[in-house]
Amino acid sequence: MKSQTSSPTSNVTPIKRNSPGVPTQWPVEHACSHQTVHDLSDRPADKRAGFARWLAGKDCTDCWKAARDADTESKEEWLAAKRAAEQEAALAWSKQFDMPQLEGPEKALDWGERSRHQLMTAAHTALVVEGDWDEADWAELEEKARAIARAGWWIDQREADGPDLLELLDAATEADCGTQNPFR
């Protein structure tokens, strides 16, 4: 067996790097016309130029935050108007179909009304309009729904699928029926 006389890496020369290398600080003129120097040292060298180009198509951080904060007010107004319309529709529906007033904390009542309306509407569409239920089947489900007076129960079911409503109503407990339950 031959002994090694030289190191296995002795013929390897170190890689020389360009000086100063790929920049880490990139001046970017943003879409809002502000110029900002971005530190891109946390990105791989081959991704920095592309990210700087992407940044150039966006507003600078200050302008983005200002637009977001201004937009928050309009979103809040839109959401308040949407909730008011949903609430009005839920109350009209409750009255039309003789649904009992819900019980619970004051802040949960409106949300519970909207949740009940949305779930009942989704169930009617899935089971009667698109499904094979007749009006007698639906009337039976409606009676079970009338027995549930706790707003929190309806809020808890708000993400349920309409076809699951019958099973959910069957699983409801006496505590979910509230004080208005005529079947107690």
C-alpha positions in Angstrom: 0.0 0.0 0.0 1.3 3.4 -1.0 1.5 6.1 1.6 0.1 9.5 0.8 2.7 12.1 0.5 0.5 15.1 -0.2 -2.8 16.3 1.1 -5.8 15.5 -1.1 -6.6 19.2 -1.3 -3.2 20.4 -2.1 -4.0 21.0 -5.8 -7.1 23.0 -5.0 -6.8 26.8 -5.4 -9.1 29.1 -3.4 -11.9 30.7 -5.3 -11.4 34.3 -5.9 -14.4 36.5 -5.4 -15.1 39.7 -7.2 -14.6 42.7 -5.1 -16.9 44.2 -3.9 -19.3 41.5 -5.1 -23.0 41.7 -5.6 -24.3 44.7 -3.8 -26.4 44.3 -0.7 -27.6 47.9 -0.6 -29.9 48.8 -3.5 -31.3 52.3 -4.2 -34.8 51.9 -5.4 -37.1 54.5 -6.9 -40.6 53.4 -5.9 -43.8 53.8 -7.9 -44.7 56.7 -5.5 -41.5 58.4 -6.7 -39.7 58.2 -3.4 -36.2 56.8 -3.4 -35.2 54.4 -0.7 -32.0 52.4 -0.1 -33.0 48.8 0.7 -30.6 46.4 2.6 -31.1 43.2 0.6 -28.2 41.3 2.4 -30.7 38.8 3.8 -31.5 37.6 0.2 -29.4 35.3 -1.9 -27.1 37.3 -4.2 -28.9 36.0 -7.4 -32.3 37.2 -6.1 -31.4 40.8 -5.1 -31.7 42.5 -8.5 -35.1 40.9 -9.3 -36.4 41.8 -5.8 -35.2 45.4 -6.3 -37.1 45.6 -9.6 -40.2 44.2 -7.8 -39.8 46.8 -5.1 -39.6 49.6 -7.8 -43.2 48.7 -8.8 -44.5 49.2 -5.3 -45.0 52.3 -3.1 -42.4 52.9 -0.4 -43.1 51.7 3.1 -44.3 55.1 4.3 -46.7 55.6 1.4 -47.9 52.0 1.7 -48.7 52.5 5.4 -50.4 55.8 4.8 -52.6 54.3 2.1 -53.4 51.3 4.2 -54.4 53.5 7.2 -56.6 55.6 5.0 -58.1 52.5 3.4 -59.0 51.1 6.9 -61.6 53.8 7.3 -63.3 53.0 4.1 -63.2 49.3 4.8 -64.7 49.9 8.2 -67.5 52.0 6.7 -68.1 49.3 4.0 -68.2 46.6 6.7 -70.6 48.6 8.9 -72.9 49.1 5.9 -72.7 45.5 4.9 -73.5 44.3 8.5 -76.4 46.7 8.7 -77.9 45.4 5.5 -77.4 41.8 6.7 -78.9 42.6 10.0 -82.0 44.2 8.4 -82.4 41.2 6.1 -82.0 38.8 9.1 -84.6 40.6 11.2 -87.1 40.8 8.2 -86.6 37.1 7.7 -87.0 36.3 11.4 -90.3 38.2 11.4 -91.6 36.7 8.2 -90.9 33.1 9.4 -91.9 33.7 13.0 -88.5 32.9 14.5 -88.2 33.6 18.2 -86.0 36.4 19.5 -82.6 35.1 20.4 -81.2 35.2 24.0 -77.7 36.0 25.2 -75.4 38.8 25.8 -76.4 42.1 24.1 -73.3 42.1 21.8 -74.1 38.5 20.6 -77.7 39.1 19.6 -77.2 40.8 16.2 -74.4 38.4 15.3 -76.6 35.4 16.3 -79.5 36.7 14.2 -77.2 37.1 11.1 -75.7 33.7 11.7 -79.1 32.0 12.1 -80.4 33.7 8.9 -77.3 32.8 6.9 -77.3 29.1 8.0 -81.1 28.7 7.6 -80.9 30.3 4.1 -78.0 28.0 3.1 -79.9 25.0 4.4 -83.1 25.8 2.6 -81.2 26.3 -0.7 -79.3 23.1 -0.3 -82.1 20.9 1.0 -85.2 22.2 -0.7 -84.3 24.3 -3.7 -81.4 22.2 -4.9 -82.2 19.0 -2.9 -85.1 16.6 -2.7 -86.8 17.9 0.5 -90.4 19.0 0.3 -92.1 21.7 2.3 -93.2 19.2 5.0 -89.5 18.2 5.6 -88.5 21.8 5.8 -91.3 22.7 8.2 -90.1 20.1 10.6 -86.5 21.5 10.4 -87.9 25.0 11.0 -89.7 23.9 14.2 -86.4 22.5 15.5 -84.6 25.7 14.6 -87.3 27.8 16.4 -86.4 25.8 19.6 -82.8 27.1 19.6 -82.9 30.5 21.2 -79.3 30.9 22.4 -77.5 33.3 20.1 -74.2 31.7 20.9 -75.3 28.4 19.4 -76.0 30.0 16.1 -72.7 31.9 16.2 -70.9 28.6 16.9 -72.5 27.1 13.8 -71.9 30.0 11.5 -69.3 28.2 9.3 -71.4 25.0 9.0 -72.7 23.8 5.7 -76.4 24.2 5.1 -77.1 20.4 4.6 -75.6 19.8 8.1 -78.2 21.9 9.9 -80.5 19.0 10.7 -77.8 17.0 12.4 -76.6 20.1 14.3 -80.1 20.8 15.5 -80.5 17.3 16.7 -77.2 17.6 18.6 -78.3 20.8 20.4 -78.8 20.5 24.1 -81.5 21.8 26.3 -79.2 24.7 27.4 -79.3 25.9 23.7 -83.0 26.1 23.8 -83.2 29.1 26.2 -86.2 30.2 28.3 -88.5 30.7 25.3 -88.6 27.0 24.4 -92.2 25.9 24.0 -91.2 22.2 24.2 -89.8 22.4 27.7 
